[in-house]
Amino acid sequence: MTPEQTNTAEKMTSVKAACDKAPAGPRKDRALKHYQAAEKAHEANNYAETNKELDAAAKAIS
């Protein structure tokens, strides 16, 4: 794995954990939608889009 792939994978793990811990509600729903979009981008090896969606997910629950 390249460093970019490793960083993205670590970020995905971190954001997923934060989403799981977030209380139920519209903020969590928005975060999960962004996380799902990040998963799709990650599967397509689009790391820029993955990071953008992960940042949006993190912002939604903060």
ZAROPA-11572 format. One record per residue: residue number from 1; x, y, z of N, C-alpha, C in turn. Coordinates in steps of 0.1 Angstrom, whole numbers, plus 5000, padded with zeros to 4 digits. Layout:
N
+-----+------+------+------+------+------+------+------+------+------+
!   k !  nc1 !  nc2 !  nc3 ! cac1 ! cac2 ! cac3 !  cc1 !  cc2 !  cc3 !
+-----+------+------+------+------+------+------+------+------+------+
! NUM !    X !    Y !    Z !    X !    Y !    Z !    X !    Y !    Z !
...
+-----+------+------+------+------+------+------+------+------+------+
***
This chain:
62
+-----+------+------+------+------+------+------+------+------+------+
!   k !  nc1 !  nc2 !  nc3 ! cac1 ! cac2 ! cac3 !  cc1 !  cc2 !  cc3 !
+-----+------+------+------+------+------+------+------+------+------+
!   1 ! 5008 ! 4988 ! 5000 ! 5000 ! 5000 ! 5000 ! 5009 ! 5012 ! 5000 !
!   2 ! 5004 ! 5022 ! 4993 ! 5011 ! 5035 ! 4993 ! 5008 ! 5043 ! 5006 !
!   3 ! 5016 ! 5052 ! 5009 ! 5013 ! 5060 ! 5021 ! 4999 ! 5067 ! 5020 !
!   4 ! 4995 ! 5071 ! 5009 ! 4982 ! 5078 ! 5007 ! 4971 ! 5067 ! 5010 !
!   5 ! 4973 ! 5055 ! 5005 ! 4963 ! 5045 ! 5008 ! 4962 ! 5042 ! 5023 !
!   6 ! 4973 ! 5041 ! 5029 ! 4974 ! 5038 ! 5043 ! 4967 ! 5049 ! 5052 !
!   7 ! 4970 ! 5061 ! 5048 ! 4965 ! 5073 ! 5056 ! 4949 ! 5073 ! 5054 !
!   8 ! 4945 ! 5070 ! 5042 ! 4931 ! 5070 ! 5039 ! 4924 ! 5059 ! 5047 !
!   9 ! 4930 ! 5047 ! 5047 ! 4924 ! 5036 ! 5054 ! 4923 ! 5039 ! 5069 !
!  10 ! 4933 ! 5045 ! 5075 ! 4933 ! 5049 ! 5089 ! 4923 ! 5059 ! 5092 !
!  11 ! 4921 ! 5069 ! 5083 ! 4911 ! 5079 ! 5084 ! 4897 ! 5073 ! 5083 !
!  12 ! 4895 ! 5064 ! 5075 ! 4882 ! 5057 ! 5073 ! 4879 ! 5050 ! 5087 !
!  13 ! 4888 ! 5043 ! 5092 ! 4886 ! 5036 ! 5105 ! 4882 ! 5046 ! 5116 !
!  14 ! 4889 ! 5057 ! 5117 ! 4887 ! 5067 ! 5127 ! 4873 ! 5074 ! 5125 !
!  15 ! 4870 ! 5077 ! 5113 ! 4857 ! 5084 ! 5111 ! 4845 ! 5074 ! 5113 !
!  16 ! 4847 ! 5061 ! 5109 ! 4837 ! 5051 ! 5112 ! 4834 ! 5050 ! 5127 !
!  17 ! 4845 ! 5049 ! 5134 ! 4844 ! 5048 ! 5149 ! 4836 ! 5060 ! 5155 !
!  18 ! 4839 ! 5072 ! 5150 ! 4832 ! 5084 ! 5154 ! 4818 ! 5084 ! 5151 !
!  19 ! 4815 ! 5079 ! 5139 ! 4801 ! 5078 ! 5134 ! 4793 ! 5068 ! 5143 !
!  20 ! 4799 ! 5057 ! 5146 ! 4793 ! 5047 ! 5155 ! 4790 ! 5052 ! 5169 !
!  21 ! 4799 ! 5061 ! 5174 ! 4797 ! 5066 ! 5187 ! 4788 ! 5078 ! 5188 !
!  22 ! 4785 ! 5084 ! 5177 ! 4776 ! 5096 ! 5177 ! 4762 ! 5092 ! 5181 !
!  23 ! 4755 ! 5101 ! 5188 ! 4741 ! 5099 ! 5191 ! 4732 ! 5099 ! 5179 !
!  24 ! 4722 ! 5091 ! 5179 ! 4712 ! 5090 ! 5168 ! 4707 ! 5104 ! 5165 !
!  25 ! 4704 ! 5107 ! 5153 ! 4698 ! 5120 ! 5149 ! 4702 ! 5124 ! 5135 !
!  26 ! 4698 ! 5135 ! 5131 ! 4701 ! 5140 ! 5117 ! 4716 ! 5142 ! 5114 !
!  27 ! 4724 ! 5146 ! 5125 ! 4738 ! 5148 ! 5122 ! 4745 ! 5134 ! 5119 !
!  28 ! 4741 ! 5124 ! 5127 ! 4746 ! 5111 ! 5125 ! 4742 ! 5106 ! 5111 !
!  29 ! 4730 ! 5108 ! 5107 ! 4725 ! 5103 ! 5094 ! 4733 ! 5110 ! 5083 !
!  30 ! 4735 ! 5123 ! 5084 ! 4743 ! 5130 ! 5074 ! 4758 ! 5124 ! 5073 !
!  31 ! 4763 ! 5122 ! 5085 ! 4777 ! 5117 ! 5086 ! 4778 ! 5103 ! 5079 !
!  32 ! 4768 ! 5094 ! 5082 ! 4768 ! 5081 ! 5076 ! 4766 ! 5081 ! 5061 !
!  33 ! 4758 ! 5091 ! 5056 ! 4757 ! 5092 ! 5041 ! 4771 ! 5096 ! 5035 !
!  34 ! 4778 ! 5105 ! 5041 ! 4791 ! 5109 ! 5037 ! 4801 ! 5097 ! 5038 !
!  35 ! 4800 ! 5090 ! 5048 ! 4809 ! 5078 ! 5050 ! 4806 ! 5068 ! 5039 !
!  36 ! 4793 ! 5065 ! 5036 ! 4790 ! 5056 ! 5025 ! 4795 ! 5061 ! 5012 !
!  37 ! 4795 ! 5074 ! 5009 ! 4800 ! 5079 ! 4997 ! 4815 ! 5077 ! 4997 !
!  38 ! 4822 ! 5079 ! 5009 ! 4836 ! 5077 ! 5010 ! 4840 ! 5062 ! 5007 !
!  39 ! 4832 ! 5053 ! 5012 ! 4834 ! 5039 ! 5009 ! 4834 ! 5036 ! 4994 !
!  40 ! 4824 ! 5042 ! 4987 ! 4823 ! 5040 ! 4972 ! 4835 ! 5046 ! 4965 !
!  41 ! 4839 ! 5058 ! 4969 ! 4851 ! 5064 ! 4963 ! 4863 ! 5056 ! 4966 !
!  42 ! 4864 ! 5050 ! 4978 ! 4876 ! 5042 ! 4981 ! 4877 ! 5030 ! 4973 !
!  43 ! 4865 ! 5023 ! 4971 ! 4865 ! 5012 ! 4962 ! 4869 ! 5015 ! 4948 !
!  44 ! 4866 ! 5027 ! 4943 ! 4870 ! 5032 ! 4930 ! 4885 ! 5037 ! 4930 !
!  45 ! 4892 ! 5036 ! 4941 ! 4905 ! 5041 ! 4942 ! 4906 ! 5056 ! 4940 !
!  46 ! 4896 ! 5063 ! 4943 ! 4896 ! 5078 ! 4942 ! 4898 ! 5084 ! 4956 !
!  47 ! 4911 ! 5085 ! 4959 ! 4915 ! 5089 ! 4973 ! 4912 ! 5104 ! 4976 !
!  48 ! 4912 ! 5112 ! 4966 ! 4908 ! 5126 ! 4968 ! 4894 ! 5127 ! 4972 !
!  49 ! 4885 ! 5120 ! 4965 ! 4871 ! 5121 ! 4968 ! 4868 ! 5114 ! 4982 !
!  50 ! 4875 ! 5103 ! 4984 ! 4874 ! 5096 ! 4997 ! 4877 ! 5105 ! 5009 !
!  51 ! 4888 ! 5112 ! 5008 ! 4891 ! 5121 ! 5019 ! 4882 ! 5133 ! 5020 !
!  52 ! 4877 ! 5138 ! 5009 ! 4867 ! 5149 ! 5009 ! 4854 ! 5144 ! 5016 !
!  53 ! 4849 ! 5132 ! 5013 ! 4837 ! 5127 ! 5020 ! 4840 ! 5124 ! 5035 !
!  54 ! 4852 ! 5119 ! 5038 ! 4855 ! 5116 ! 5052 ! 4855 ! 5129 ! 5060 !
!  55 ! 4861 ! 5140 ! 5054 ! 4861 ! 5153 ! 5061 ! 4847 ! 5158 ! 5063 !
!  56 ! 4838 ! 5156 ! 5053 ! 4824 ! 5160 ! 5054 ! 4817 ! 5152 ! 5065 !
!  57 ! 4820 ! 5139 ! 5066 ! 4814 ! 5131 ! 5076 ! 4818 ! 5135 ! 5090 !
!  58 ! 4831 ! 5138 ! 5092 ! 4836 ! 5142 ! 5105 ! 4830 ! 5156 ! 5109 !
!  59 ! 4829 ! 5165 ! 5099 ! 4823 ! 5178 ! 5102 ! 4809 ! 5176 ! 5106 !
!  60 ! 4801 ! 5167 ! 5100 ! 4787 ! 5165 ! 5102 ! 4785 ! 5161 ! 5117 !
!  61 ! 4794 ! 5154 ! 5123 ! 4792 ! 5149 ! 5136 ! 4799 ! 5157 ! 5147 !
!  62 ! 4806 ! 5167 ! 5143 ! 4813 ! 5175 ! 5152 ! 4805 ! 5187 ! 5157 !
+-----+------+------+------+------+------+------+------+------+------+
***
